[in-house]
Amino acid sequence: MSTPIKDRYEDVLTRIERACHNCGRNPDEIVLVAVSKTKPDSDVLELADLGQLHFGENRAKSLEDRLETIHNDDIQWHFIGTLQTNKIKYMSHRVNWIQSVHKKKALKEIEKRASADNRVINALVQVNISDEDQKSGCDPDDLESILTYGQSLKHTKIKGLMGMATFTDDAEIVRPEFQKLKALRDKYSYLSEGSVSLEHLSMGMTNDLEVAIEEGSTMLRIGTAIFGERNY
Ligand SMILES: *Cc1c(COP(=O)(O)O)cnc(C)c1O
């Protein structure tokens, strides 16, 4: 049976395939994270039934609520929003990926909590790549010291970088921002040692997924195109 969410989901998969085809990439290289935000659990479960495995939330409380109500061990949960160190303890028992690490203090807390639960949490370092919002992500100049710190962690694996482009559908504004994230990944790939391996570039949302794929994204975070418009 066709439902609005199934149709939108298939449209997104088609967009990804087409964008990969156009630039000679393999769609299997790309992890699609479905960003559920305010949408009901039933939407998440419907997508999980369709084979979608990765889901993301941008608020600690929303993720905490999902972890309480959805019990599907196949799902990989991602935290993608502004990370407050004191909220890590509410997700560390189950979250698989924390994409928005922007300082050593957050890594230290993730390591402490994951170690206590004897688990491994994947992390991405969020870098500020747009001039729009100075608050999201670390300064590129801080990357070297954050990544060096991450090398010796045991329960935290730093898998790459995350960036949010300026909120616009103008490809010529977002493209250089994505290029900047990829250039930073390439520049610091020599720090891939121990628990650091910079294989992932999490970039691309509903408006800019095609440009992100062209510029090397390996992880897309898609909300609206899958779940429909939000009220905020
Ligand atoms: C909401 C959100 C997304 C998804 O945005 P859409 O434009 O709805 O696809 C991606 N990343 C972050 C950090 C978000 O907060």
Ligand as a Chemical Component Dictionary entry (heavy atoms), coordinates in Angstrom:
data_LIG
# 
_chem_comp.id                   LIG 
_chem_comp.type                 NON-POLYMER 
_chem_comp.pdbx_formal_charge   0 
_chem_comp.three_letter_code    LIG 
# 
loop_
_chem_comp_atom.comp_id 
_chem_comp_atom.atom_id 
_chem_comp_atom.alt_atom_id 
_chem_comp_atom.type_symbol 
_chem_comp_atom.charge 
_chem_comp_atom.model_Cartn_x 
_chem_comp_atom.model_Cartn_y 
_chem_comp_atom.model_Cartn_z 
_chem_comp_atom.pdbx_ordinal 
LIG C1 C1 C 0 16.207 19.424 11.072 1  
LIG C2 C2 C 0 17.619 19.110 10.796 2  
LIG C3 C3 C 0 17.975 18.465 9.607  3  
LIG C4 C4 C 0 16.984 18.092 8.528  4  
LIG O1 O1 O 0 16.509 19.245 7.901  5  
LIG P1 P1 P 0 15.501 19.217 6.664  6  
LIG O2 O2 O 0 15.746 20.486 5.964  7  
LIG O3 O3 O 0 14.122 19.123 7.259  8  
LIG O4 O4 O 0 15.817 18.030 5.837  9  
LIG C5 C5 C 0 19.324 18.159 9.418  10 
LIG N1 N1 N 0 20.276 18.479 10.339 11 
LIG C6 C6 C 0 19.961 19.107 11.484 12 
LIG C7 C7 C 0 21.046 19.416 12.450 13 
LIG C8 C8 C 0 18.629 19.450 11.755 14 
LIG O5 O5 O 0 18.335 20.084 12.896 15 
# 
loop_
_chem_comp_bond.comp_id 
_chem_comp_bond.atom_id_1 
_chem_comp_bond.atom_id_2 
_chem_comp_bond.value_order 
_chem_comp_bond.pdbx_ordinal 
LIG C1 C2 SING 1  
LIG C2 C3 SING 2  
LIG C2 C8 DOUB 3  
LIG C3 C4 SING 4  
LIG C3 C5 DOUB 5  
LIG C4 O1 SING 6  
LIG O1 P1 SING 7  
LIG P1 O2 DOUB 8  
LIG P1 O3 SING 9  
LIG P1 O4 SING 10 
LIG C5 N1 SING 11 
LIG N1 C6 DOUB 12 
LIG C6 C7 SING 13 
LIG C6 C8 SING 14 
LIG C8 O5 SING 15 
# 
